[in-house]
Amino acid sequence: MRDLRNNLSFAQSLAPATRLTSANGTGVDVSGSDRVMAEINAGLLTEGSYAFSLEESDDNVTYTAVADEDLDGTEPTVDDANDDNQVYKVNYLGGKKYIRAVLTVANQSPSILTGLPCSATIVTKPNILPIS
């Protein structure tokens, strides 16, 4: 049976919004998960540079950047027309309890204020199934 609904869990880290400034996403508890992936949705880019990254934490208070060896996939930077209107996926291989998405904005003109519509969702496959 092709049942993903009862086998995957989804949590927003960066809620959907048009971003004009840098932002830290909400931490997501990934303990008890077999697999963890960040799904980053980037909309239409009009200007600027938008770098997405993942951070990890033991306590949901102090976060540090996830080391490259704990990632499968590349954290995206959206800075030209070849990068926008895409969904990016990055697997988290680390062992911390919490992860969150982070957006760093550069070269955004304060006079234009168009921003980048985007969001980030943390997808997990819990050890205990089905998900209630």
N, CA, C and O of each residue as an XYZ file, in Angstrom:
528
protein
N       0.847     -1.183      0.000
C       0.000      0.000      0.000
C       0.890      1.242      0.000
O       1.913      1.272      0.685
N       0.519      2.234     -0.739
C       1.287      3.480     -0.849
C       0.748      4.511      0.131
O       0.050      5.444     -0.264
N       1.066      4.346      1.380
C       0.505      5.188      2.432
C       1.592      6.051      3.062
O       2.265      5.618      3.996
N       1.764      7.259      2.561
C       2.723      8.175      3.162
C       2.114      8.976      4.303
O       2.815      9.328      5.252
N       0.830      9.266      4.225
C       0.169     10.094      5.231
C       0.367      9.558      6.641
O       0.551     10.339      7.575
N       0.334      8.250      6.813
C       0.475      7.648      8.126
C       1.911      7.242      8.457
O       2.160      6.628      9.494
N       2.855      7.583      7.577
C       4.243      7.185      7.780
C       5.232      8.342      7.803
O       6.414      8.139      8.080
N       4.764      9.547      7.515
C       5.620     10.727      7.549
C       4.984     11.789      8.439
O       3.763     11.854      8.584
N       5.834     12.615      9.026
C       5.360     13.719      9.854
C       5.933     15.017      9.280
O       7.078     15.051      8.830
N       5.135     16.077      9.300
C       5.536     17.365      8.736
C       5.416     18.452      9.795
O       4.433     18.491     10.535
N       6.410     19.336      9.874
C       6.364     20.461     10.807
C       6.963     21.687     10.136
O       8.034     21.605      9.534
N       6.281     22.822     10.234
C       6.803     24.064      9.661
C       7.964     24.560     10.503
O       7.906     24.556     11.732
N       9.005     24.982      9.830
C      10.085     25.676     10.509
C      10.025     27.155     10.112
O       9.966     28.029     10.977
N      10.039     27.431      8.818
C       9.788     28.792      8.319
C       8.408     28.792      7.678
O       8.202     28.172      6.635
N       7.465     29.488      8.304
C       6.101     29.548      7.773
C       6.100     30.262      6.419
O       6.939     31.131      6.183
N       5.172     29.906      5.529
C       5.111     30.572      4.228
C       4.938     32.082      4.388
O       4.040     32.547      5.089
N       5.808     32.831      3.730
C       5.760     34.296      3.788
C       6.666     34.850      2.702
O       7.542     34.149      2.197
N       6.455     36.104      2.347
C       7.387     36.808      1.479
C       8.410     37.457      2.387
O       8.088     38.368      3.149
N       9.630     36.990      2.306
C      10.691     37.396      3.237
C      11.499     38.562      2.674
O      11.977     38.530      1.540
N      11.632     39.590      3.508
C      12.448     40.755      3.166
C      13.718     40.802      3.994
O      14.675     41.488      3.634
N      13.729     40.071      5.106
C      14.864     40.087      6.018
C      15.206     38.658      6.444
O      14.426     37.729      6.233
N      16.368     38.505      7.037
C      16.804     37.209      7.534
C      15.863     36.719      8.626
O      15.226     37.519      9.311
N      15.776     35.395      8.787
C      14.860     34.832      9.781
C      15.360     33.478     10.260
O      15.936     32.704      9.496
N      15.129     33.209     11.539
C      15.371     31.889     12.111
C      14.038     31.164     12.190
O      13.053     31.708     12.690
N      14.013     29.938     11.695
C      12.797     29.146     11.763
C      12.572     28.604     13.169
O      13.437     28.706     14.039
N      11.403     28.032     13.368
C      11.049     27.386     14.621
C      11.785     26.057     14.706
O      11.888     25.339     13.712
N      12.299     25.725     15.892
C      12.955     24.445     16.096
C      11.947     23.305     16.053
O      10.827     23.441     16.545
N      12.344     22.186     15.467
C      11.483     21.009     15.349
C      12.174     19.835     16.038
O      13.330     19.527     15.747
N      11.454     19.182     16.953
C      11.971     18.019     17.662
C      11.991     16.834     16.703
O      10.942     16.384     16.241
N      13.186     16.332     16.404
C      13.315     15.209     15.474
C      13.763     13.936     16.191
O      14.109     12.945     15.547
N      13.757     13.965     17.526
C      14.125     12.751     18.258
C      13.075     11.677     17.984
O      11.899     11.982     17.789
N      13.500     10.452     17.971
C      12.586      9.361     17.676
C      12.276      9.216     16.204
O      11.319      8.535     15.833
N      13.078      9.850     15.356
C      12.853      9.776     13.907
C      13.932      8.936     13.246
O      15.116      9.039     13.567
N      13.496      8.116     12.327
C      14.391      7.287     11.520
C      15.123      8.115     10.478
O      16.324      7.943     10.266
N      14.393      9.013      9.830
C      14.917      9.852      8.758
C      14.394     11.272      8.951
O      13.293     11.485      9.458
N      15.221     12.247      8.529
C      14.843     13.659      8.660
C      15.267     14.397      7.391
O      16.382     14.222      6.900
N      14.357     15.229      6.868
C      14.641     15.995      5.665
C      14.035     17.392      5.801
O      12.944     17.557      6.348
N      14.749     18.383      5.301
C      14.194     19.731      5.187
C      13.750     19.934      3.751
O      14.492     19.656      2.810
N      12.530     20.420      3.598
C      11.993     20.750      2.281
C      11.860     22.269      2.228
O      11.134     22.862      3.026
N      12.557     22.890      1.293
C      12.574     24.347      1.180
C      11.901     24.730     -0.128
O      12.308     24.292     -1.205
N      10.865     25.554     -0.018
C      10.129     26.032     -1.188
C      10.518     27.477     -1.460
O      10.343     28.343     -0.603
N      11.043     27.736     -2.646
C      11.436     29.092     -3.026
C      10.558     29.555     -4.181
O      10.437     28.858     -5.189
N       9.952     30.716     -4.042
C       9.088     31.269     -5.082
C       9.853     32.134     -6.055
O      11.046     31.931     -6.279
N       9.157     33.108     -6.638
C       9.715     33.976     -7.672
C      10.682     34.995     -7.067
O      10.305     35.777     -6.194
N      11.915     34.979     -7.533
C      12.946     35.910     -7.093
C      12.890     37.175     -7.944
O      12.878     37.103     -9.173
N      12.857     38.329     -7.289
C      12.910     39.585     -8.032
C      14.229     40.308     -7.818
O      14.683     41.035     -8.702
N      14.853     40.123     -6.661
C      16.163     40.717     -6.400
C      16.723     40.119     -5.122
O      16.008     39.470     -4.359
N      18.006     40.345     -4.899
C      18.629     39.925     -3.649
C      19.179     38.509     -3.700
O      19.162     37.840     -4.733
N      19.665     38.082     -2.541
C      20.237     36.755     -2.369
C      19.652     36.155     -1.094
O      19.634     36.802     -0.047
N      19.176     34.923     -1.188
C      18.492     34.258     -0.083
C      19.170     32.910      0.163
O      18.978     31.960     -0.595
N      19.960     32.841      1.224
C      20.700     31.618      1.551
C      19.969     30.878      2.665
O      19.729     31.427      3.740
N      19.621     29.628      2.391
C      18.954     28.773      3.369
C      19.986     27.845      3.992
O      20.873     27.343      3.303
N      19.869     27.619      5.288
C      20.762     26.686      5.965
C      19.993     25.984      7.070
O      18.881     26.377      7.423
N      20.606     24.938      7.609
C      20.019     24.211      8.727
C      20.902     24.362      9.953
O      22.130     24.365      9.859
N      20.258     24.488     11.101
C      20.954     24.535     12.379
C      20.409     23.430     13.271
O      19.280     22.975     13.093
N      21.225     23.002     14.235
C      20.850     21.924     15.135
C      21.075     22.337     16.585
O      21.858     23.243     16.873
N      20.366     21.648     17.507
C      20.433     22.006     18.923
C      20.084     20.796     19.792
O      19.305     19.930     19.394
N      20.670     20.758     20.971
C      20.295     19.746     21.964
C      19.127     20.215     22.822
O      18.380     19.397     23.361
N      18.965     21.557     22.952
C      18.011     22.094     23.930
C      16.964     23.047     23.358
O      16.157     23.580     24.120
N      16.948     23.282     22.036
C      16.020     24.202     21.379
C      16.245     25.652     21.816
O      15.358     26.495     21.678
N      17.442     25.931     22.345
C      17.799     27.294     22.736
C      19.073     27.733     22.017
O      19.095     28.777     21.366
N      20.123     26.939     22.137
C      21.409     27.247     21.531
C      21.567     26.426     20.257
O      21.630     25.198     20.300
N      21.631     27.115     19.132
C      21.732     26.458     17.828
C      23.098     26.708     17.196
O      23.699     27.765     17.385
N      23.577     25.721     16.444
C      24.805     25.856     15.661
C      24.530     25.319     14.254
O      23.615     24.522     14.046
N      25.332     25.768     13.308
C      25.182     25.308     11.922
C      25.438     23.807     11.842
O      26.332     23.288     12.510
N      24.656     23.118     11.029
C      24.858     21.693     10.804
C      26.113     21.518      9.946
O      26.266     22.181      8.920
N      27.007     20.626     10.368
C      28.234     20.354      9.617
C      27.886     19.701      8.275
O      26.908     18.961      8.169
N      28.686     19.982      7.271
C      28.445     19.437      5.933
C      28.345     17.920      5.935
O      27.546     17.353      5.190
N      29.148     17.251      6.767
C      29.109     15.782      6.786
C      27.816     15.242      7.387
O      27.532     14.051      7.262
N      27.024     16.100      8.039
C      25.726     15.699      8.585
C      24.567     16.082      7.663
O      23.404     16.058      8.066
N      24.903     16.436      6.416
C      23.884     16.786      5.424
C      24.056     15.914      4.188
O      25.175     15.603      3.782
N      22.944     15.531      3.606
C      22.932     14.865      2.310
C      22.126     15.766      1.400
O      20.900     15.825      1.489
N      22.823     16.467      0.525
C      22.203     17.487     -0.302
C      22.851     18.826      0.017
O      23.621     18.943      0.971
N      22.541     19.812     -0.769
C      23.150     21.136     -0.632
C      22.134     22.144     -0.139
O      21.025     22.235     -0.665
N      22.520     22.901      0.876
C      21.666     23.986      1.355
C      21.634     25.057      0.255
O      22.686     25.547     -0.157
N      20.449     25.419     -0.216
C      20.366     26.280     -1.398
C      20.567     27.768     -1.109
O      20.233     28.271     -0.036
N      21.122     28.444     -2.102
C      21.139     29.899     -2.146
C      20.375     30.297     -3.405
O      20.710     29.880     -4.513
N      19.348     31.108     -3.211
C      18.522     31.569     -4.319
C      18.958     32.999     -4.632
O      18.677     33.926     -3.873
N      19.657     33.166     -5.776
C      20.135     34.503     -6.114
C      20.066     34.822     -7.600
O      20.549     35.870     -8.029
N      19.468     33.931     -8.395
C      19.202     34.270     -9.790
C      18.022     33.448    -10.293
O      17.506     32.581     -9.589
N      17.610     33.734    -11.512
C      16.396     33.113    -12.065
C      16.508     31.603    -12.210
O      15.487     30.924    -12.319
N      17.720     31.061    -12.215
C      17.893     29.607    -12.302
C      17.588     28.914    -10.977
O      17.407     27.697    -10.941
N      17.531     29.678     -9.896
C      17.358     29.107     -8.556
C      15.936     29.221     -8.025
O      15.554     28.459     -7.137
N      15.145     30.153     -8.546
C      13.830     30.398     -7.953
C      12.778     29.419     -8.472
O      13.039     28.629     -9.380
N      11.593     29.486     -7.883
C      10.460     28.620     -8.253
C      10.838     27.140     -8.227
O      10.542     26.389     -9.157
N      11.496     26.742     -7.146
C      11.929     25.351     -7.000
C      11.678     24.858     -5.584
O      11.516     25.638     -4.646
N      11.652     23.539     -5.462
C      11.605     22.878     -4.164
C      12.951     22.198     -3.967
O      13.398     21.422     -4.811
N      13.589     22.498     -2.847
C      14.885     21.916     -2.515
C      14.709     20.934     -1.367
O      13.891     21.157     -0.474
N      15.480     19.840     -1.388
C      15.421     18.839     -0.328
C      16.827     18.598      0.190
O      17.763     18.393     -0.583
N      16.965     18.625      1.543
C      18.252     18.374      2.179
C      18.018     17.399      3.330
O      17.233     17.679      4.236
N      18.700     16.255      3.294
C      18.579     15.278      4.377
C      19.491     15.661      5.536
O      20.627     16.091      5.337
N      18.970     15.498      6.753
C      19.743     15.729      7.977
C      20.172     14.377      8.521
O      19.333     13.512      8.773
N      21.475     14.190      8.702
C      22.023     12.925      9.163
C      22.556     13.004     10.594
O      22.994     11.997     11.151
N      22.520     14.191     11.183
C      23.082     14.398     12.519
C      22.241     13.772     13.621
O      21.210     13.152     13.363
N      22.701     13.947     14.847
C      22.059     13.293     15.974
C      21.472     14.215     17.029
O      21.151     13.760     18.127
N      21.325     15.490     16.726
C      20.762     16.419     17.700
C      19.247     16.256     17.801
O      18.612     15.690     16.912
N      18.676     16.763     18.905
C      17.236     16.608     19.152
C      16.395     17.560     18.306
O      15.280     17.218     17.911
N      16.924     18.756     18.024
C      16.157     19.781     17.304
C      16.923     20.249     16.077
O      18.152     20.312     16.084
N      16.181     20.575     15.020
C      16.756     21.290     13.879
C      15.800     22.409     13.483
O      14.610     22.378     13.797
N      16.346     23.387     12.792
C      15.527     24.482     12.269
C      16.147     24.991     10.973
O      17.341     24.820     10.724
N      15.315     25.613     10.167
C      15.781     26.262      8.950
C      16.115     27.718      9.267
O      15.472     28.350     10.105
N      17.117     28.228      8.590
C      17.541     29.620      8.754
C      17.632     30.240      7.369
O      18.119     29.615      6.427
N      17.159     31.475      7.255
C      17.238     32.217      6.000
C      18.086     33.463      6.235
O      17.818     34.245      7.147
N      19.119     33.642      5.397
C      19.968     34.834      5.456
C      19.767     35.617      4.164
O      20.030     35.114      3.071
N      19.299     36.851      4.302
C      18.984     37.696      3.150
C      20.093     38.723      2.960
O      20.544     39.345      3.922
N      20.531     38.896      1.711
C      21.539     39.894      1.364
C      21.128     40.587      0.073
O      20.381     40.035     -0.735
N      21.621     41.793     -0.106
C      21.412     42.565     -1.345
C      19.944     42.826     -1.648
O      19.556     42.896     -2.814
N      19.136     42.968     -0.623
C      17.714     43.296     -0.790
C      17.570     44.813     -0.706
O      17.948     45.410      0.302
N      17.036     45.440     -1.739
C      16.884     46.891     -1.761
C      15.710     47.318     -0.886
O      14.585     46.869     -1.107
N      15.950     48.180      0.106
C      14.840     48.612      0.962
C      13.799     49.449      0.228
O      12.681     49.609      0.716
N      14.152     49.985     -0.940
C      13.184     50.802     -1.671
C      12.221     49.959     -2.515
O      11.132     50.420     -2.857
N      12.616     48.733     -2.846
C      11.754     47.906     -3.694
C      10.854     47.010     -2.850
O       9.668     46.873     -3.148
N      11.397     46.405     -1.814
C      10.631     45.616     -0.849
C       9.739     44.542     -1.482
O       8.556     44.436     -1.160
N      10.319     43.757     -2.376
C       9.535     42.680     -2.969
C       9.741     41.350     -2.259
O       8.791     40.582     -2.104
N      10.955     41.065     -1.829
C      11.222     39.847     -1.074
C      11.105     38.576     -1.900
O      10.911     38.612     -3.115
N      11.230     37.452     -1.203
C      11.135     36.125     -1.817
C      10.062     35.332     -1.095
O      10.181     35.100      0.108
N       9.007     34.905     -1.802
C       8.041     34.012     -1.161
C       8.712     32.654     -0.924
O       9.234     32.043     -1.857
N       8.693     32.189      0.324
C       9.368     30.935      0.626
C       8.828     30.319      1.906
O       8.102     30.957      2.669
N       9.199     29.061      2.122
C       8.871     28.367      3.365
C       9.828     27.204      3.524
O      10.508     26.811      2.576
N       9.878     26.651      4.738
C      10.691     25.465      5.001
C       9.912     24.541      5.925
O       9.390     24.961      6.957
N       9.845     23.275      5.531
C       9.137     22.255      6.294
C      10.129     21.154      6.648
O      10.952     20.759      5.822
N      10.046     20.663      7.877
C      10.868     19.533      8.301
C      10.011     18.279      8.185
O       8.936     18.199      8.780
N      10.483     17.310      7.427
C       9.762     16.065      7.196
C      10.514     14.949      7.923
O      11.725     14.801      7.759
N       9.793     14.169      8.722
C      10.430     13.071      9.441
C       9.691     11.768      9.208
O       8.498     11.749      8.906
N      10.427     10.687      9.355
C       9.832      9.349      9.349
C      10.074      8.782     10.751
O      11.167      8.295     11.039
N       9.075      8.842     11.611
C       9.235      8.391     12.992
C       9.540      6.898     13.079
O       9.208      6.120     12.184
N      10.182      6.524     14.185
C      10.504      5.115     14.436
C       9.264      4.283     14.684
O       9.222      3.108     14.321
N       8.245      4.882     15.302
C       7.013      4.164     15.632
C       5.925      4.584     14.660
O       5.611      5.768     14.543
N       5.358      3.625     13.973
C       4.309      3.874     12.983
C       3.070      3.074     13.338
O       3.200      2.080     14.052
N       1.896      3.433     12.893
C       1.603      4.655     12.136
C       1.577      5.877     13.050
O       1.471      5.773     14.272
N       1.677      7.026     12.411
C       1.594      8.302     13.123
C       0.147      8.568     13.461
O      -0.740      8.360     12.634
N      -0.091      9.025     14.664
C      -1.499      9.310     15.037
C      -1.886     10.708     14.660
O      -3.022     11.119     14.896
